[in-house]
Amino acid sequence: MKILLSIFLVLILSVYKWTENYDDLPINKIQVIGSHNSYKEAIEPALFKAFQMQNPEAAEKIDYEHIALTDQLNMGLLNLEIDVYADSKGGKYAHPKGLDWVKDQPPFDPNGEMKQPGFKVFHIVDLDFRSHCLTFKDGLKQLKTWSDAHPDHNPIFITLEPKDGKSKDPKLTVPEKFTEQTLDELDQDIRQGLGASLITPDMVRGKYLTLESAVLHGNWPTLKKARGKFVFIMDNTKEDRTLYIQGHPSLKGRVLFTNSDPGTPEAAMMILNNPKTPEIKDLVKKGYIIRTRADSDTEQARANDKSDFVAACNSGAQIITTDYYLKSTHFKSDYVVNFETGNKYFRLNPVNNSNGVNNATGN
């Protein structure tokens, strides 16, 4: 009996010690799986079929959809991606032209949310416009409501892409260009929506002269301190990045981390979509947080090819995104992305965590 009790106590202490060390782990020493274009609903079938007849190759690339944002979070996903379009006057995207290309489609925006000024959330103007959050403010509200109900959740990374690129097709709506003012408004919306539930560049920079210096010295918050919080990274063009950094060296006073090159004061988080990029592992070892992709354009899912996911896992990139945390309902495939054992969407980092972890092959 005494022997059994001793063994039990040793196990309890071991678990306690492991959990304690786990809490003290900086957030750059974990690896998570999340979704790409997380807000995206399917294109209405009749409209999709019409587009498919015109451009089957392009249609194949966008033939996917996601469950609601909070349903993804309930599953345990720890990265979401949100595309935002500026709409300072309101109404710019209230009647997508795709509604006129095919008649008798289901209602779009019955509550008139798209008529209000503010950032809108969707994939492609006039075509792929159905979204689990039509407005960015509504998306933030969904995140805040879920977070308040799960105050001890692991940190959630949000990839935010300001979209203002003009289509090659002159018939499509031309997006509003992002300016320094609209980027300021983006920060303001996030602060108002999530308040104290944010990890910002200022928090990471701390006493260091630059954000990059803080990152290279391992000044990321611990997992314990990051619980219940969100981290935003801008998937930016160089133009948007320049505007966002202007007047904010090392991202002082900003909400978003930017996709900035190593050797610059703002370098902290980077987006390298090709998981086989050899530099990823070295950047992770130096202290940067990297986002990469397990799949894109439905290609890997159609081929049931997990080689990019395996490469992403082994690279040490902290954030791995996928369109297939669930199997496709649009075509037959067994392709699905998650870690092989334990928590399906969260684990210790295999590259920069001293405890080590087995490589993943996916299920």
N, C-alpha and C positions, 0 to 999 in steps of 0.2 A: 504493500500500500504506500509506504514511504517513497519507494522507488518511482511508482507511478506519479505521485504528487510532485516529486522533484522534476521528473520529465515534463509534467504539465507546466510547472512554473518556468522552466527553461524556455519552453515553447512560447509562453505568454510574453516573457521578457524579450525574446528574439523578435516576435511580431511587433512589440512596442518599440523596440529600437529601430527596426526597419521602417515603421511608420514615421517615427520621429525624423529619421534621416530623409525620408521621402518628402516630408513637409519642408525640410530645409533645402531641398534641391532647387536651384535657380530654374526659371522657366525656359531657359535655353537648353536645358539638359533633359527635356522630355521630347516625345514625338507623338503627334496627334494626326488623326484623319478627319477631314471635313468635306464639304461639298463645294462644287463649282457652279456659279450662276444659281445660287441656292433658292432664289425667289421664283424661278422659272416654272410656269405652268405650260402644259402642252399647247401647241398651236391647234386651234379648232380644226377637226379632221377635214372638213370640206376645203377650208383655206389651205391647209397643208397639202392636200392632194393637188390643188390648182398650182401651187408653187412647185411641187415636185415634178409636175409635167413640164414646167418651164425650165427648171434647173435641178435635175435629180441629184447631182453631186453635192450641191450646196444644201439641199433639203436633208440629205442623209446626215450631214454634220450637226443639224439642230433638232434631230428627231429624238428628243428626250424630255423628261420633265422631273420635277421634284415634289415631294410631299411638303406640307406646310412647314414653315421655319421652326415653330415650336415642336412639331412632331420630330423633326430632325434632332433638335436639342434633347428631346426626351429619349431618343435612341442612344444618345451619348456622343454625337458628332461635336467636334470642338473647333471647327472652322466653318464660317459661312462666307459666301462672296455675294456682294451686293453691287449692282451697277446703278449709277445715278445720272440722271439727265437734269440739267438746269432748266428751270421754267419760271423765270422771275415774274412774269405777268400772269401766268396761269392759262390753261386752255390750249397750249401749244400741241399737246399730244392727246387731247380729249377725244378726238374722233380719228383713230388710225385709218389710213386709206385702205388697209386690208379689209375693213368692214364693208367697203363698197365693191371690192373685187369679187366677193362671193356673197350672195344674198342669204337671208334667213339664218344668220349666225346667232348664237346665244347672246344675251345682253352683255354689254361691256360698261363697267363703271356706272351702275344704276344709281349710286348715291352722289355722283358728280364730284368725286374726289379729284379727278384730273383737271377740273376747271379752276381749282384753287391754286394760287401762287405757291411755289416751293418745289423741291426736288422730287422727281418721279423715278420709279424703279421698273425697268423692263429690259428686255434683251436687244431687240432690233426694231428700229422705228418702222411703223406701219405694217409689220409682218409678225414678229414674235413679241407681242405686246401684253399678253396675259400674265399676271403676276400675283403672287401670294401677298404682296404689299404694293399697292399702286403708288403710294407715296412713301418717301423715305421716313417721314415722321411717324407714319403708321408702323413701318418696319421697326423703328426704334422703340415704339410703344410696346410692340409684341415682345421684343427682347427684354425690355425692362420688366414687364409683367411676369415673364417666365423666370427671370433672374430673381426677382423678389420672392417668388414662390420656391426657389431652389437656392437659397443664399450661400450655400457651401459648394456650389458647382466649381469645377476646375475652370481656369481662365479660358475664355473663348476668344479666338482670333477672328477678326473680321477683315476680309480683303475688300477694299472699297475702290471701285473704278469709276472715276468721272469720265463720262462718255460724251464727246462732242464732235466725233469724226464725221465728215461729210461723205455720204454714199456716192459711189460712181454713177448710180442711177439718178438722173436729174429729176425724175418724177417723185422721188421719196422726200419726205420732210427733212429739212436741214436742221440739225440740232442747234440749240443755243450754245455759243462758245462760253467756256469757263473763263472767268476773270479773277483778279485778286479779290474783288468784292464777293463774288459767289463762293470762292474757296473759304473766305472768312465766314460766310453764312453757313457753309457746310460744318465748320468747326462749332459754330454757335448751336446749330441743330443737335449735334451729337452731345454737347455739354448739357443742353436743356433736356435731352431725352434720357441720358444715362447718368448724369450728375457725377456723384462720387464713385460710380462703378467703372471707372476708367483707369487704365495704366497709360500714362502719357510720356512723351520723350523727356519732359522735365523731371519726372520721377526717376527715370533711369539714369539721366545725366548726373543728378545729385551734385556733389562737390567738384566733379571733374570739369575741366575747361571745355571739352567738347563731348557730344553724345558718343561719337565713335570711341574716344578715349575711355569713357565709362564702360562701354560694351567690351572693349579689349581687356579691361580689368575685371570683367565678370560681374558688373554691377546690376544685373537683372534682378528683379524681385524674386523672392522664394515662392514656391508653390503655395505655401501657407498664406503669404501676404497677398497673393494674386487671386485667391479663391473669391468667387463672387464678382469677378471683374472682366472687362473686355479690353482687348488690345486691337487697335485699328492700324492697318497698313494700306497706303495708297498704291494701287496698281496704276502707275502714272506714266504719261508721256513726259519727255524732257521739258516740254513747254509748261505743262501743269506743275511739274516739280519745281521749276525755276520760280514760277509765280508763288507757289506755296512757301518756299524757303525765303523768298525776298523779304527782308526786314526781320527775319526770324532765324538767325544763324544757329546751327545745332538744333533747329526746330524749337527754339525757346518760345513758350506760350502757345505752341501748336498742340493739336489733339492727335493727328495722324503721324505715324512713322512713314517715311518715304522710301521708295525703292531707289536707294542711293548707292553709288559705287564705293567700294573699299578705298580708303585713303581720303575720303571727304568727311567734313565735320559731322554730317548728318547720317553717315553710314551706321546702320544698326540692324535693319531688316531688309531682306532682298528677295526678289522674285526671280527664280530661275526655273522656268517651266519644263525644261528638258531634264529629267531626273538622272540622265546619264552624263550630265556635265561634270567633268572630273574635278573642277574647282570646288564643288559643293562641300565635299568632305573637309577640305582645308579651311574653308570659311567657317564651317560649323566648329571646328577645333579652335579657331581663333576667338570665337564667342558670338559671332553673328547669328541671327535667326533667319532661316531660309524657308521660303515656300516653294514647293514644286508640285508637279501633277503626276498622278498615276495613269491618267488617260485623257484623251481629248478627241473631240469631233466624232465620237462614238466608235472610233477605229478599233481600239483595243477590245472593247466590249463585243463587237461583231466578230472579231477573230478569237475571242476568249484567250487573249494574250496578256499574261500578268507580268511579263518581263520588265516593263517600265515601273510597275508597282514594286517589284522586288528591288530594282535599282534605286527607287526612291527610299525604300526602307533602309537599305544598306548605305546610302549616301549620308545618312544622319540628318537630312533636311527635317526640320522640326515640324513643318506643316505639309501634309500631303493631301491634295484635293482630288476628288473623284466625282463623276456623275452617277456612280454605281455602288453606293452603299447598300442598295437593293438591286435585285436583278431587273433588267429592262422589261417593261410591259409593252414595248413598241416593236421588238423583234426577239426571236428566240436565241437565248444565250445563257450560259451558266455563269458568266462573268460577274463577280461581285468582289468588292474590296473591303477587307478588314484585316486586323492582325490575327495571327494564327491561334494564339492562346490568350487566356486571361481577358482583360478588357479589350473589346474589339476595336476601340478607336483611340486608345491612350496607352502609352507604355514609356518606360525609361529609354533615353536615347542610346542607340547602339554605338555611337561614335565618341561622344564626349562625356559619357557617364561612367565613372570608375567601377560601378557595380557590374557593368556589362549586361548584355541581353542577347538572346538568340535572334538570329536573322528571321525575317518573316517571309512567307511564301504566299500568304493569303489563303482564303477558304474557297 
